[in-house]
């Protein structure tokens, strides 16, 4: 790299190569940082030191002294091909909710309180307002999750991505007391499985969804769909519901044995991840009606129910596993917090069941 600063005039500068000529706009990146600062500020927790612009985010770990044996939990994720819909619709301030939800709700499965996140935004060309809108969504998601956004990176990749293309990813850190760690070892026969409604597709299965609605059904994003009461694009871009504070609230009001975040792989596969080898979870489809978007994907694509269930959340974004004695308190806690939740199944002995979880019956109409 030249020793000359970007704004200096080196000899023969007009004919020499430069970062700007290669497609990287440093000034646009600086403007994007200025625009996003106000949103990042809204996520600040008392443990966060410093502001945006440093080389590393700082979190005061002395706050963990109140724990007897603190365990740090970490998770990382992205949003997948849902970002393509955001790009096509020109809506950039909701995709961050999806990113935060994918990360923090993985953390809370083990009972961890999300503490802070960092993000990575990769673009073909820095459009400052667009990048700031993405960060705005991430910051708003962090507020909903109760965690801080302590830093991030915006990378410009001209030549690898088109000028309007982008992708987002993030990583989060949480903490849980050792003796409050949730997991398979706590789950018992007779426990109830409580389902929490999703806000829609969340951020998984969009490769299948896009193939069905665009390639097979020939639908358009601005097409009004009566069953949705809005356009197809608005439905598909509905942000992921963030459950972390609701789940943490439940751990304070009731005995909880486990959570399962329903993401890629569907309900049964994700629930099975937290079920011990000698037990089995049965979930009764008749206890809920999947939203219209799931029916549209299944019908328009002639997708078999098993394939849908392996790919999409089918209307359930998170599940809690609690002892029978905690069911009423759990449902009341969720109701008080505005979370649509219901008893969807139970934990039984594994017996002849091959898998850790299965769906039974038919969905309610």
Secondary structure, DSSP 4 states (H G I P E B T S, - for coil): --SS-TTS--TTTTTS--TTTTT--HHHHHHHHHHHHHHHHTT--TTEES-TTSSS-EE-GGGGGGSSSEEEEEEEEE-TTHHHHHHHHT--SSHHHHHHHHHHHHHGGGTPEEEEEEEEEEESS--HHHHHHHHHHHHHHHHHHT-EEEEEEEEE-BTTB-TT-EEEEEEEEEEEEGGG--SGGG--TT-EEEEEE-SSSTTS-HHHHHIIIIIIS---TT-EETTTTEEHHHHHTPPPP--HHHHHHHHHHS---EEEE--TTHHHHHHHTTS-TTEEEEEEGGG----HHHHHHHHHTT--HHHHHHHS-TTEEEEEEE-GGGHHHHHHHHHHTT--EEEEEEEEE-TT--SSEEEES----
